[in-house]
Amino acid sequence: TTQGLILGPDGDKMSKSKGNVINPDDIVKEYGADTLRTYILFIADYKDSAPWNENGVKGCKKFLDRVTRIEEFATDEDITNDEIEKELNKTIKKVSEDYEEQKYNTAIAAMMTYVNLLYKQERVSKKYIAPFLQILNPIASHVTEELWERLGNTGSVFENNKWPEADEELMKDDEIQVPVQINGKTKVVISVPADISKDDAIAQGKEALGDKLTGNIIKEIYVPGRIINIVAK
């Protein structure tokens, strides 16, 4: 696979004569190997070139520091959280697919979003943390292995463990946002149950349109989960 170049901070190809070379050993010494690897994979699409940015390195270090501090509110209690459960399964699916397609930057972004959600909770059951450490492990092996042990797990992250699998049922949204159109032009967006029937969707759409809906209705269209369109004349 063709890999993009890591350019100097000035945007040019690294060269001793230009004085824009970044020594990876210096980065490892200051920020750690996991930060270096995370930043290199997060900096841009794997196939694209990108200039080195010290602020980006610090951002990745901050992310990994937040991952490490998850143990501060981790609990052995079996606390079920539907929002976290849904987001975890979405993240597992997203990261797994992105790894296969070498889209490491978007995989890391998805894991950052998941960590942000965890930090909104007072306590988080360890059952929502262990699978996350597994999918982050290929990017930041040292941090995840250490936290894995500190959270009371035995062995290595993948010793006697399988790669997490996303549960499609748990990923489904209870409600979805659907645009309501008149003759193909969106007039309002409504929130409806994800499994709403065609008749109920159209009824709610027409109610939401109110006075905007005039003339004779010729056709009523509902594309499940996508759009409600009222054709009027």
URVENKA-V103173 format. One record per pair of residues at least 24 apart in sequence whose C-alpha atoms are under 10 Angstrom apart, sorted by sequence separation. I is the first residue (numbers start at 1). J is the second residue. D is the distance in Angstrom with one decimal. If there is no record, write none. Layout:
# URVENKA-V103173
i=I j=J d=D
i=I j=J d=D
This chain:
# URVENKA-V103173
i=35 j=59 d=9.1
i=36 j=60 d=8.3
i=87 j=111 d=10.0
i=90 j=114 d=9.4
i=111 j=135 d=8.7
i=133 j=157 d=7.6
i=134 j=158 d=7.2
i=180 j=204 d=9.4
i=181 j=205 d=8.5
i=182 j=206 d=9.6
i=188 j=212 d=9.7
i=198 j=222 d=6.0
i=201 j=225 d=9.7
i=204 j=228 d=9.6
i=205 j=229 d=8.5
i=206 j=230 d=7.9
i=35 j=60 d=5.9
i=36 j=61 d=8.5
i=38 j=63 d=9.5
i=111 j=136 d=7.6
i=126 j=151 d=7.7
i=180 j=205 d=5.9
i=181 j=206 d=9.5
i=187 j=212 d=7.9
i=197 j=222 d=9.1
i=198 j=223 d=8.3
i=202 j=227 d=9.8
i=203 j=228 d=9.9
i=205 j=230 d=8.6
i=31 j=57 d=8.1
i=34 j=60 d=9.0
i=35 j=61 d=5.4
i=38 j=64 d=8.8
i=87 j=113 d=9.1
i=88 j=114 d=7.0
i=126 j=152 d=9.5
i=131 j=157 d=9.3
i=179 j=205 d=8.6
i=180 j=206 d=8.2
i=187 j=213 d=9.6
i=198 j=224 d=7.5
i=201 j=227 d=9.4
i=202 j=228 d=6.5
i=27 j=54 d=9.7
i=31 j=58 d=8.0
i=34 j=61 d=8.4
i=35 j=62 d=9.0
i=87 j=114 d=6.8
i=88 j=115 d=9.8
i=108 j=135 d=9.8
i=126 j=153 d=10.0
i=130 j=157 d=8.5
i=134 j=161 d=9.1
i=178 j=205 d=8.9
i=182 j=209 d=8.7
i=197 j=224 d=8.3
i=201 j=228 d=7.4
i=202 j=229 d=8.2
i=35 j=63 d=8.9
i=107 j=135 d=9.4
i=108 j=136 d=8.0
i=134 j=162 d=9.0
i=135 j=163 d=7.6
i=180 j=208 d=8.2
i=181 j=209 d=8.6
i=196 j=224 d=8.2
i=202 j=230 d=8.2
i=31 j=60 d=9.4
i=32 j=61 d=8.3
i=35 j=64 d=7.2
i=88 j=117 d=9.8
i=107 j=136 d=9.1
i=134 j=163 d=7.0
i=135 j=164 d=7.5
i=180 j=209 d=7.7
i=195 j=224 d=8.4
i=196 j=225 d=8.8
i=22 j=52 d=8.1
i=27 j=57 d=8.7
i=31 j=61 d=6.7
i=34 j=64 d=8.1
i=35 j=65 d=9.6
i=84 j=114 d=8.2
i=87 j=117 d=8.4
i=88 j=118 d=10.0
i=131 j=161 d=9.9
i=134 j=164 d=7.4
i=182 j=212 d=8.5
i=194 j=224 d=8.5
i=195 j=225 d=8.4
i=198 j=228 d=9.1
i=21 j=52 d=9.6
i=31 j=62 d=9.9
i=87 j=118 d=10.0
i=108 j=139 d=8.3
i=131 j=162 d=9.7
i=182 j=213 d=7.3
i=194 j=225 d=6.8
i=20 j=52 d=9.6
i=107 j=139 d=9.8
i=131 j=163 d=8.1
i=132 j=164 d=8.6
i=181 j=213 d=9.7
i=182 j=214 d=9.5
i=193 j=225 d=9.2
i=84 j=117 d=7.3
i=131 j=164 d=6.0
i=192 j=225 d=9.0
i=6 j=40 d=7.9
i=83 j=117 d=8.8
i=84 j=118 d=7.4
i=130 j=164 d=9.5
i=131 j=165 d=9.0
i=83 j=118 d=10.0
i=104 j=139 d=8.6
i=182 j=217 d=9.8
i=183 j=218 d=10.0
i=13 j=49 d=9.5
i=99 j=135 d=9.6
i=183 j=219 d=9.5
i=6 j=43 d=8.8
i=13 j=50 d=9.7
i=14 j=51 d=9.5
i=84 j=121 d=9.4
i=183 j=220 d=10.0
i=190 j=227 d=10.0
i=6 j=44 d=9.5
i=11 j=49 d=9.4
i=12 j=50 d=9.4
i=13 j=51 d=8.6
i=14 j=52 d=9.7
i=182 j=220 d=9.6
i=189 j=227 d=9.2
i=190 j=228 d=9.7
i=11 j=50 d=7.4
i=12 j=51 d=7.5
i=89 j=128 d=9.7
i=92 j=131 d=8.1
i=96 j=135 d=7.7
i=99 j=138 d=9.4
i=189 j=228 d=9.4
i=4 j=44 d=8.6
i=11 j=51 d=4.9
i=12 j=52 d=9.8
i=81 j=121 d=9.6
i=84 j=124 d=8.8
i=88 j=128 d=7.1
i=92 j=132 d=7.6
i=95 j=135 d=7.1
i=181 j=221 d=9.5
i=4 j=45 d=8.0
i=5 j=46 d=9.2
i=9 j=50 d=9.1
i=10 j=51 d=6.9
i=11 j=52 d=7.7
i=84 j=125 d=9.9
i=87 j=128 d=9.9
i=88 j=129 d=8.9
i=91 j=132 d=8.4
i=95 j=136 d=8.7
i=180 j=221 d=9.9
i=186 j=227 d=9.2
i=3 j=45 d=9.0
i=4 j=46 d=6.1
i=5 j=47 d=8.3
i=6 j=48 d=8.8
i=7 j=49 d=6.8
i=8 j=50 d=8.4
i=9 j=51 d=5.3
i=10 j=52 d=8.1
i=11 j=53 d=9.7
i=85 j=127 d=9.5
i=89 j=131 d=9.4
i=92 j=134 d=9.5
i=180 j=222 d=9.2
i=186 j=228 d=9.0
i=187 j=229 d=9.9
i=3 j=46 d=5.8
i=4 j=47 d=4.5
i=5 j=48 d=7.0
i=6 j=49 d=5.8
i=7 j=50 d=5.7
i=8 j=51 d=5.4
i=9 j=52 d=4.7
i=10 j=53 d=9.3
i=81 j=124 d=8.3
i=85 j=128 d=7.1
i=88 j=131 d=8.2
i=89 j=132 d=9.6
i=92 j=135 d=7.0
i=184 j=227 d=9.7
i=186 j=229 d=8.3
i=2 j=46 d=8.2
i=3 j=47 d=4.5
i=4 j=48 d=4.2
i=5 j=49 d=4.5
i=6 j=50 d=5.4
i=7 j=51 d=4.3
i=8 j=52 d=5.4
i=9 j=53 d=5.9
i=67 j=111 d=9.9
i=74 j=118 d=9.6
i=79 j=123 d=8.4
i=80 j=124 d=8.7
i=81 j=125 d=8.6
i=84 j=128 d=7.3
i=88 j=132 d=7.4
i=91 j=135 d=9.0
i=92 j=136 d=9.8
i=178 j=222 d=9.7
i=184 j=228 d=9.2
i=185 j=229 d=8.2
i=1 j=46 d=9.1
i=2 j=47 d=5.9
i=3 j=48 d=6.9
i=4 j=49 d=4.2
i=5 j=50 d=6.6
i=6 j=51 d=5.9
i=7 j=52 d=5.9
i=8 j=53 d=8.4
i=9 j=54 d=8.2
i=63 j=108 d=9.9
i=67 j=112 d=9.1
i=70 j=115 d=8.4
i=73 j=118 d=9.1
i=79 j=124 d=7.1
i=80 j=125 d=7.5
i=178 j=223 d=9.5
i=184 j=229 d=6.3
i=185 j=230 d=9.4
i=1 j=47 d=7.9
i=2 j=48 d=8.9
i=3 j=49 d=7.9
i=4 j=50 d=7.4
i=5 j=51 d=8.4
i=6 j=52 d=6.4
i=7 j=53 d=9.5
i=66 j=112 d=9.5
i=73 j=119 d=8.6
i=77 j=123 d=9.1
i=78 j=124 d=8.9
i=79 j=125 d=5.5
i=178 j=224 d=9.0
i=179 j=225 d=9.5
i=180 j=226 d=9.5
i=181 j=227 d=7.6
i=182 j=228 d=8.6
i=183 j=229 d=6.6
i=184 j=230 d=7.8
i=185 j=231 d=9.9
i=5 j=52 d=9.9
i=74 j=121 d=9.9
i=76 j=123 d=9.8
i=77 j=124 d=8.4
i=78 j=125 d=5.8
i=79 j=126 d=9.0
i=80 j=127 d=9.2
i=81 j=128 d=9.1
i=178 j=225 d=6.5
i=179 j=226 d=7.3
i=180 j=227 d=6.2
i=181 j=228 d=6.0
i=182 j=229 d=5.7
i=183 j=230 d=6.0
i=184 j=231 d=7.6
i=60 j=108 d=9.7
i=63 j=111 d=9.6
i=64 j=112 d=9.3
i=67 j=115 d=7.0
i=70 j=118 d=7.9
i=73 j=121 d=8.2
i=74 j=122 d=8.9
i=75 j=123 d=6.4
i=76 j=124 d=8.6
i=77 j=125 d=5.9
i=78 j=126 d=8.0
i=79 j=127 d=8.8
i=80 j=128 d=9.2
i=177 j=225 d=7.8
i=178 j=226 d=5.8
i=179 j=227 d=5.3
i=180 j=228 d=4.7
i=181 j=229 d=4.5
i=182 j=230 d=4.9
i=183 j=231 d=4.7
i=63 j=112 d=7.0
i=66 j=115 d=7.7
i=67 j=116 d=9.7
i=70 j=119 d=7.7
i=73 j=122 d=6.5
i=74 j=123 d=5.8
i=75 j=124 d=5.9
i=76 j=125 d=5.9
i=77 j=126 d=7.8
i=78 j=127 d=7.6
i=79 j=128 d=9.5
i=176 j=225 d=6.9
i=177 j=226 d=8.1
i=178 j=227 d=5.4
i=179 j=228 d=6.3
i=180 j=229 d=5.9
i=181 j=230 d=6.1
i=182 j=231 d=5.9
i=183 j=232 d=6.5
i=66 j=116 d=9.0
i=69 j=119 d=9.6
i=72 j=122 d=9.8
i=73 j=123 d=4.9
i=74 j=124 d=5.0
i=75 j=125 d=5.0
i=76 j=126 d=5.9
i=77 j=127 d=9.1
i=78 j=128 d=9.8
i=175 j=225 d=9.6
i=176 j=226 d=8.9
i=177 j=227 d=9.0
i=178 j=228 d=7.0
i=179 j=229 d=8.3
i=180 j=230 d=7.8
i=181 j=231 d=8.3
i=182 j=232 d=7.0
i=183 j=233 d=8.7
i=64 j=115 d=9.8
i=67 j=118 d=9.7
i=72 j=123 d=8.7
i=73 j=124 d=6.2
i=74 j=125 d=5.8
i=75 j=126 d=5.8
i=76 j=127 d=8.2
i=182 j=233 d=9.9
i=60 j=112 d=9.5
i=63 j=115 d=8.4
i=67 j=119 d=9.7
i=71 j=123 d=9.7
i=72 j=124 d=9.6
i=73 j=125 d=8.6
i=74 j=126 d=5.8
i=75 j=127 d=9.0
i=63 j=116 d=9.5
i=66 j=119 d=8.7
i=70 j=123 d=9.5
i=71 j=124 d=9.1
i=73 j=126 d=9.4
i=74 j=127 d=9.4
i=70 j=124 d=8.6
i=74 j=128 d=9.2
i=75 j=129 d=9.8
i=46 j=101 d=9.8
i=47 j=102 d=8.8
i=71 j=126 d=8.8
i=74 j=129 d=7.9
i=46 j=102 d=6.6
i=47 j=103 d=9.0
i=70 j=126 d=9.7
i=45 j=102 d=8.3
i=46 j=103 d=6.5
i=45 j=103 d=6.3
i=46 j=104 d=6.9
i=71 j=129 d=9.1
i=44 j=103 d=9.0
i=45 j=104 d=7.2
i=46 j=105 d=7.5
i=70 j=129 d=8.3
i=44 j=104 d=8.5
i=45 j=105 d=6.1
i=41 j=102 d=9.4
i=42 j=103 d=9.1
i=43 j=104 d=9.4
i=44 j=105 d=6.1
i=45 j=106 d=8.2
i=41 j=103 d=8.6
i=42 j=104 d=6.4
i=43 j=105 d=6.7
i=44 j=106 d=8.9
i=67 j=129 d=9.7
i=41 j=104 d=5.7
i=42 j=105 d=4.1
i=40 j=104 d=9.4
i=41 j=105 d=5.7
i=42 j=106 d=7.5
i=40 j=105 d=8.8
i=41 j=106 d=9.3
i=42 j=107 d=8.5
i=67 j=132 d=9.9
i=38 j=104 d=9.0
i=39 j=105 d=8.8
i=41 j=107 d=9.4
i=42 j=108 d=6.5
i=67 j=133 d=8.9
i=38 j=105 d=8.7
i=41 j=108 d=8.1
i=42 j=109 d=7.8
i=96 j=163 d=9.0
i=96 j=164 d=8.8
i=39 j=108 d=9.5
i=67 j=136 d=9.8
i=96 j=165 d=8.6
i=38 j=108 d=7.9
i=96 j=166 d=9.1
i=92 j=163 d=9.4
i=93 j=164 d=9.0
i=92 j=164 d=6.9
i=93 j=165 d=7.3
i=94 j=166 d=9.2
i=92 j=165 d=6.8
i=93 j=166 d=5.5
i=92 j=166 d=5.7
i=93 j=167 d=8.6
i=68 j=143 d=6.9
i=76 j=151 d=9.0
i=89 j=164 d=9.0
i=91 j=166 d=8.2
i=92 j=167 d=9.1
i=93 j=168 d=8.9
i=64 j=140 d=8.2
i=67 j=143 d=8.1
i=68 j=144 d=8.0
i=71 j=147 d=7.6
i=75 j=151 d=8.9
i=76 j=152 d=9.4
i=89 j=165 d=7.7
i=90 j=166 d=6.9
i=67 j=144 d=8.3
i=70 j=147 d=8.7
i=71 j=148 d=9.6
i=74 j=151 d=7.9
i=89 j=166 d=4.7
i=90 j=167 d=8.5
i=65 j=143 d=8.8
i=68 j=146 d=8.7
i=69 j=147 d=9.0
i=88 j=166 d=8.1
i=89 j=167 d=6.1
i=90 j=168 d=8.4
i=93 j=171 d=9.4
i=64 j=143 d=7.4
i=68 j=147 d=6.4
i=71 j=150 d=7.9
i=72 j=151 d=10.0
i=88 j=167 d=9.5
i=89 j=168 d=7.6
i=64 j=144 d=9.2
i=67 j=147 d=8.5
i=68 j=148 d=9.8
i=71 j=151 d=6.7
i=86 j=166 d=9.5
i=89 j=169 d=9.3
i=90 j=170 d=8.6
i=91 j=171 d=9.6
i=70 j=151 d=9.6
i=86 j=167 d=8.8
i=89 j=170 d=6.9
i=90 j=171 d=5.9
i=68 j=150 d=9.8
i=85 j=167 d=9.6
i=86 j=168 d=9.2
i=88 j=170 d=9.3
i=89 j=171 d=6.0
i=90 j=172 d=9.2
i=86 j=169 d=9.0
i=87 j=170 d=8.9
i=88 j=171 d=8.5
i=89 j=172 d=9.8
i=86 j=170 d=5.4
i=87 j=171 d=7.2
i=85 j=170 d=7.0
i=86 j=171 d=4.9
i=85 j=171 d=8.1
i=86 j=172 d=7.5
i=83 j=170 d=9.7
i=86 j=173 d=8.2
i=82 j=170 d=8.4
i=83 j=171 d=9.7
i=82 j=171 d=9.9
i=83 j=173 d=9.8
i=42 j=139 d=9.8
i=38 j=136 d=9.8
i=41 j=139 d=8.1
i=40 j=139 d=10.0
i=38 j=138 d=9.7
i=39 j=139 d=9.6
i=1 j=102 d=9.2
i=37 j=138 d=9.8
i=38 j=139 d=5.9
i=37 j=139 d=6.6
i=38 j=140 d=6.6
i=34 j=137 d=9.8
i=36 j=139 d=9.9
i=37 j=140 d=7.2
i=34 j=138 d=9.9
i=35 j=139 d=9.1
i=36 j=140 d=9.3
i=37 j=141 d=9.7
i=34 j=139 d=7.1
i=35 j=140 d=7.5
i=34 j=140 d=4.7
i=33 j=140 d=8.2
i=34 j=141 d=6.9
i=33 j=141 d=9.2
i=34 j=142 d=6.6
i=35 j=143 d=9.5
i=33 j=142 d=8.1
i=34 j=143 d=7.1
i=32 j=142 d=9.2
i=33 j=143 d=9.6
i=34 j=144 d=9.6
i=32 j=143 d=9.6
